Amino acid sequence: MKFLIVDDEKDVEILFRQKLRKEVREGLFELEFAFSGKQALEVLRSHQPPEVMYIFSDINMPGMTGLELLDCVKKEFPQIQVSMISAYGDSENHDRAMNSGAKEFFTKPVDFDSLKAELMEILSAPK
């Protein structure tokens, strides 16, 4: 399963590669990274159909926010599941994300056990 992480903080890539290295090594997940909402859409549009099955996006990014990206993905690629992450667990962002079709809402720091459970649930879901 190809999994796209979208965050404007580039050090997130190192963290995700470290925390999910076992699953990547076992071939369960393939990680791809985008550092803006615009770049994430370019990744999705580069393959028809998109190879990505799941997106994990930060909400607060310059340019296109994660919530704007969520809206675009849900319109253009409704089959792709999207979970959001925010440094702020405020109910406004949570409610907007969930009402816009987010699968889940995480707060920073990421609980990688919960994220892995989420990914395993998607992997085991009937196609």
C-alpha positions, 0 to 999 in steps of 0.5 A: 500500500502506497502511503503519502505523507504531506507536511511542510516540515521536511524532518517529518520524512526522517521520523516516519521512515524511522517509525515505520521502517519495519513495516516498509522493510516487510513490504506492507507500506511504501512511503511517499512524501510531499512537502505542500498540498500542491506537490501532493496533488502533483503526486496523485495526478502523476499516475492514473489511477493514483497509486496512493491509497492513503494520505496523512496530511498536516493541516497547517501548511503555507499555501494550500492548507491540509483542509484545502487539500482534503477537499481537493482529494475528496472531489478528484480522488474519492477512493483515497482515504485521508487522515489529518494531523494538527499540532492543535487539537482544536475542535474547529479543525477536527470538526471541519476535517471530519465533516469534509470526509477525513477518516481520522484526526491525529494531534502532534506528536503522532501516536504511531501505534494508533497510526499503524492500527489505522493503516493495518485496518485499511490494508485488511479492508475488502477491496 
